Amino acid sequence: MSETDFDAVVIGGGFYGCAIAIYLAKNRGFERVLVVEREASLLKRASYNNQARVHNGYHYPRSFTTAFRSRLNLPKFVQDWPEAINQEFTKLYAISRRNSKVTAKQFVRFCADIGAEVHAPDPEMRELFDSRLIEQVYLVKEYAFNSDLVAKRALSELQDLGVNLLLETEVESISKAVNGELGVIFKSKDGNFSSVSSRYIFNCSYSGINQLKGDFPGIRTKLKQEITEMALMDMPAPLKGLGITVMDGPFFSLMPFPARNLHTLSHVRYTPHLQWVDEPGISPYGKLNDYRRVSQVDRMVRDVSRYLPSLSTAQYVESLFEVKTILMKNESDDGRPILFEKYEDLPKCFSILGGKIDNIYDVLEKLDAERLD
């Protein structure tokens, strides 16, 4: 690419990068926006390889702020991305009798505090669980999303708005330009380098957020990286139309995965395979590429079947391995706030990261408060 000028370069073509590019073009009047993505298409990394859950607050009894923000953001996401929402399943939350960090009574009180509905399920749903291990089961309202349909809609909207896409390309560095703009150097899949200048940069590269060179100062917030496994399962008939979470401790979730018409199975103990403290120069994607991907699905199924016996007949299809990025300050309470950083020495550069798809509205609120020329 020959050197040219952009109003904004967005690094990362996941959901956050695409949503921010759409916002800049549609809401802030940016006419020249470029999205740079390392993969061959949009939303193919963390935006795809996840639980596909649109949270409604229930998952975070130890983080009221995260739960309350989920309650505010879910209806916005459902309204803005209706074609991607799957509501055609029954969602259950169950509380373990042992080792749970929240009791059934505490869970009900917490749901009342955030204004989230909980109801008693039909007896046949309650009977799916081993009552010796499960204290109580609740019927709740929570949704899943089809990441393929999100990607299709995002691509269409970006094209309609005239946003430029540069795929199979990595951003190597950001530097200060003489004229007050920012210089961006790219590396294409074939190893060729090119550069552009931009007035603004939005670093939305998720696990790679701390790996930019040049004048980029690095992330101030400490991050932890995890290589995680989402097992894709074909559920037996009793579980086909259900999403189930047993909490709050070393337990599990199974959620519909609409993009494949399967379910994801995740387990707090066995989904994380490898973890390390993030720092510049240690490429998370390099570690993932080098990692020997041996599934732990047998251990997941063995443990989950104690609580949910019918899960033992589920059919394993394959596993999605990905790098998950977590703010270290929230490890103790499971909170999922956004990361939104600006840099005094690199004005007009923003680093943005979120742990849930509905967190995008927290980001857009932050951007609404910014004076973007």
Protein Blocks (a to p, Z undefined) as FASTA:
>chain_A
ZZdddfbdcehjbfklmmmmmmmmmmnopabdcdddfbfbehilmmmmcnhpacehjmmm
mlmklmmmmmmmmmmmmmmmmmlpcfbbccdddddfbhpabdfklmmmmmmmnopacddd
dfklmmmpcfklmmbdcddddddddfklmmmmmmmmmmmnopacdehiacfbdcddfkop
acdddddfkopacddddfbdcdfehjmmmmcghjbnbjfbdcdddddddddddddfklmm
pccdddddjdddddddfknopacdddfklmpmbdcdddehiafklmmmmpccddfklmmm
mmmmmmmmmlmmpccfbdcdddddddfklmmnopacddddddfklghiacdddfbfklmm
mmmmmmmmpccZZ
